[in-house]
Amino acid sequence: MANFEYAIALSGGIATGKSTVASLLALNGMRVIDADKISHEILDASSSWVRESFGDEFVDGSKVNRSKLGSLIFSDKEKKTLLEEYLHPKIRAEIQTRADKQDGFKFPYLIDIPLFFENNAYDIKESVVVYTPKEIQLQRFMKRNGYTKQESLKRIASQMSIDEKKERATWVIDNSKNLTHLQDEVENFVQKIKDIYL
C-alpha cells in the first residue's frame, strides 16, 4: 500500500489558527492525525530518557515539563538536536502507523504537521494551509503569548513565511476574519474534498 496515499497535510504558521481549523475539520467529519499531540504523548512516555539526558528539573512526576524543556532547547542548539534525533523517528513511526490505517478507508484524511514545508519530511502530495495575513498573525501571536513585538517577530521569522506556504499549498483556508467566516471556509473545503472523492 502506498504511504500517505489519501493524506492531506494541514499546515499554517504560528497563530494562524491551525488548531481551531483542525477542530472544525473534525466536527465536519474529517479524520485528523495531530503530529503535536503525538509528540506530546511520546515525550511524556520518554520522561525517564528526558530525566537522564537533561536533568531532574525537566520532569514533574511522570510528565515532562514542556515549557522548561522548550526554553532550554530554544537556547541550546546541541540539546535541541539531541531531543529531535530521539523524538522525530518515534513521532514519524507513529504517524506512519496511523496513516496506514486511515489509507485503508480509501478516503482523504488530514495530518496536522506544523513544519510540513520547512522540514520536507513527509512525502504527502496534497496540502491545505490555514492563511492569515502577517499583520493579523503578529497581533494574534502577541495577544495569545504575551510576547513583545520583537520577540514575536523573531518566533514568526523562525518559520517559512505564511505567504510562501500559501503559494505552495493545494488548498487555502482563509482565517483573516471572524469565526463564522472560518467555519464557512472549512465547510467549503470539506465539500470540495467530498466532490473530488465521493
N, C-alpha and C positions, 0 to 999 in steps of 0.2 A: 504493500500500500504506500502511495506517495506521501511523504511527510508534509504536513500542513496543507493538504490538498484543498480543504474548504476554509482555511483560516483567513481572516482579515485582521491585519494589525491595527489596533486602536492606539493612536499616539496624539501628542499635542506638546505644549510647553508647560513650564511651571505656571500655575494659576490660570490656565486657560479653561479649566472646568472639566477636565477629563474624567475625574471620579464621578461627578454628577452625571455626565453623559453615560458612563458605564452603568450606573444605577438605572437611568432611564431606559437604556437599551434592554437591560434585564427585565424591567417592568413591561416592555413591549415584546417580550417573548424570545429575545435573542440570548444565546448562551455566551457567557463571558468568562474567560480564564484570566485571572488577575495576577500578573507577574510579581507585583509588590506584595500582595497577600502571601503568595507562595514564599517569597524571600523572607518575610517576617516569620512564617511558620518554621522554615528551615533554620533561620538564625536562632530562634528560641530552642529548637531541638539540638542546636550546637552549642548550648550555653557552656558546657564543660570545656569545649575547644576554645571558646572566647575567653574563658577564665584563664586557661593555660597560656594562651597566646598574647593576651593584652593585660590581664590582671583582674583581681577580685572585684575592684570597684566598678567594673563594667557589667556585672551580673547582680541582679536583685532576686534572691530566691532562685527560682528555676528560669526566670526570664532575663533576657539581655536588656540592659538599659540602652535603648537605641539612640536617644538624644546625646548621651555621654559618648557613646561609641562614634556617633556621627561627627561630633565636634573633634574627636581625636583623628579620625581618618581624613577629614577635610583639611587638617593642618599637617598631616604627615603622609607623604606620597608612598613611602615604603610600606607602612601599615595598611594603607588603602589597597595597595597591590596584593598584600598578603591575604586580606579579607576577601577581595574579589576572586583571587585564584582558588580560594577554598569554596566560596559560595556559588559562583557562577555555573560550574559544571553540574552542581546539585540542582540548582534552580532550572537549568536547561533540561536536565533529565526529567524532572517532574512536569515541566510544561509539555515536553515531548509525549510523556505517558498520557496526560490528559488530552492532548491534541489528537493522538492516535484514536482514542476512544470517541472523540467528537467527530472525527473524519468518518467513522463507521455509520453515522446518521445521514451522511451524504447531504448535508445542508450547512450553509455558512455559519460560522461562529466567530467570536472576536477574541483576540489575545491582546490584553491591555499591556503594552510594552512601552514605558515612558521614553526610553532612549533607542527606539527602534531604528531611526535613521542614523543616529550617531554611531551606534555600535555595529550595525550591519551583521548582527549575529544570527539572524533568523532568515531562512530562505522562504519568505512569505511574499507572494506576488502582489496581493491587493492590500490597500491600506486606507484608513479613514483618519483624518486629522481634525481635532477639535480646535477651531481657529478663533482667536481673539486678537484684535489689533494691539500692537505693542504698548500704546499708552494705557489702554484698559488693563492689559496684563500686568503692567507695573503697578497701577493703582490697586488692583485686587491683591497682588502679592504683598504689598506694603501693609494693606489693611489686615490681611489674613495672618501675616507672620510678625507684624510689628517691627520690621527691619527699617533701617534708614534707606533713603533713596539710593545712596551709593552702594550699600550692601546688597540691596535688592537688584540693582542693575548688574552687579557682579555675579550674583547667582543666576540671573536670567541669561547673562552672556556665556555662562559655562555650558549652555546647550546650543544646538543649532538654532538659527533664528526661525521663528514661527512662520515667517513669510516663505522661507525656503522649504519648510516642511509642507506648507500648503501647496507649493508648486509640485512637489514630488508625490503627493497623495493621489489615490484613485478617486476618493470622495472627500468632501469637506463638510463638516457640521459647524455652522456659524454660531458662535456664542458671544456676540458683541452687544446683544440687547438684554431682554429680561427672560425669566424662566419660562413664560408662556411661549415666547418665540423659540427658545431652545427645545421645548417639548415638541413643537411643530417640526423643527429641523430634524429631530430624532425620528419622529413618526414618518417623515418623508423619506429618510434614509432607509428605514426598515422596509417601507413599501417598495422602494427601488430594488432592494435585495430580494424580496419576495417575487417581484415582477421578473427578475432575471432567472431565479432558480426554481420557481414553482410552476 
